[in-house]
């Protein structure tokens, strides 16, 4: 689920983010896209650049929105690699993280079930 997917639109190849999670589909905000990426890559740490790339947003937007997730302890810094700060979903300090993971997958399962019956 990492990186970009190339899609042919007319005569052009267009790069789109590979992650299209529940929160991005429901809310469409950069913060929702970041949440999807963090949830779908839980257990791994991501650089700010990777988080931006996978969410399909700019690094500047990540720097602007990340403090909101840090403030409620949904994200934690794990380490530094060179100048890159690595972050991950904070499952230990915030029980909300587990609820968001459950919502992400519950909604996805319900969408799949509804497509089967349609």
Secondary structure as GFF3:
##gff-version 3
##sequence-region A 1 118
A	DSSP	beta_strand	4	9	.	.	.	ID=ss1
A	DSSP	beta_strand	12	17	.	.	.	ID=ss2
A	DSSP	alpha_helix	22	27	.	.	.	ID=ss3
A	DSSP	alpha_helix	30	40	.	.	.	ID=ss4
A	DSSP	beta_strand	46	47	.	.	.	ID=ss5
A	DSSP	alpha_helix	48	55	.	.	.	ID=ss6
A	DSSP	alpha_helix	59	71	.	.	.	ID=ss7
A	DSSP	beta_strand	75	81	.	.	.	ID=ss8
A	DSSP	beta_strand	84	89	.	.	.	ID=ss9
A	DSSP	alpha_helix	96	117	.	.	.	ID=ss10
###
